[in-house]
Amino acid sequence: MSADFRAQVETERPYLLRYALRQLRDPDAAEDAVQEALLAALAGGAGFSGQSKLRTWLTGILKHKIVDAIRRANREQPLAAGDEDDAGDFDALFDRRGHWQEPPQAWDDPDGALHRKQFLAALEACLAALPANTARAFMLREHLGLETGEICKDLGITPTHCWVLLYRARMALRLCLEANWFRK
């Protein structure tokens, strides 16, 4: 393996660490996942054919390491009984027929807002305010693109519980972003 390839892999380390921190929300677990991904990349360097960007290839390896870390964490810790908030706070958003009291405001330019650093900071703050399993379920679905069955397996929950967690995450993020981003 060439020293040049090692140097290229090492330059992607800060990006990979930020990515892992967003997913795992634990600096130690993120560091471990990045280390495992870098070791796997260096060990399998011959498998990198250059058909994709190095960052894309490394991120793919890291995604698998993150899922492994989440599975490990869930095997080691039982779910806390009070991990989810009461959904009663969301009832005030709907009328008796289940329609929005006040419909969500349309985003003028979602692509532009998504790329703005301040929006990402607000989103990360809102994600950090969610209960751990709720945030994990949301990130596994929306960021890693896992299916319900995979999320259930990783978190050790039923599909119904997964849907509840995703609903609560979306509602809480909507409220948080409206309060902390869109109404600034």
Secondary structure, 3 states (H helix, E strand, C coil): CCHHHHHHHHHCHHHHHHHHHHHHCCHHHHHHHHHHHHHHHHHCHHHCCCCCCHHHHHHHHHHHHHHHHHHHHHHHCCCCCCCCCCCHHHHCCECCCCCECCCCCCCCCHHHHHHCHHHHHHHHHHHHHCCHHHHHHHHHHHHCCCCHHHHHHHHCCCHHHHHHHHHHHHHHHHHHHHHHHHCC
